[in-house]
């Protein structure tokens, strides 16, 4: 799980999102940036890197 979150963080960083580092932890900044990514991509904004965002970012 932590490795999956780290991959999502790296993908978000590559797209210009500031997740606060790629530590593999779902912290405040990661959740905020996941929510921004979800909104930009027409997805339900949950701010959690669940199956949808995880698959979309890989």
N, C-alpha and C positions, 0 to 999 in steps of 0.2 A: 504494500500500500504506500509506504513512504517513497519508494522509488517511482511509483506512478505519479504521485503528487510532484515530485521533483521534475519529472519529465514535463508535466503540465506547466510548472513554473518556468522552466527553460523555454518552452514554446511561447508562453506569454511574453517573456522578456524579449525574445526575438521579434515579437510584434510590437515592441515599444511599451509594454506595460511594466509598471514598477511594482513587482511583487515583494520587494524587500529582501531578495536573495533566494537562491534555489536550495533551501535546506530540507525540503521534503515535508515541511510542517504546514498545516492548513491554518495559517494565522490570519489576522485581520486584513493585512494588505493583500494577501493572496485571495481571500474571499471577495474583497472589493473589486480587484482586477478581474476575477472570474465573472463576477456580476456584470462588469462593463463589457467583457467579451460576449457574454450571453446576450445582452441587450443589442450589441452591434450586429449580432448574427441571427436575430429574430427568434431567439430561444426564450423560454421561461426563465426569468431572473430569480435564481435560487441562491446565488453567491456560493454555491458548494460545487466542487469539481466532481460531480457524479458522472454516470455513464455518458450522458450527452456531451458535456464539455470535454471530457477526457477523450472521447473518440474523435470529436471535431478538431481538437488541437494536435492530434498525433499525425 
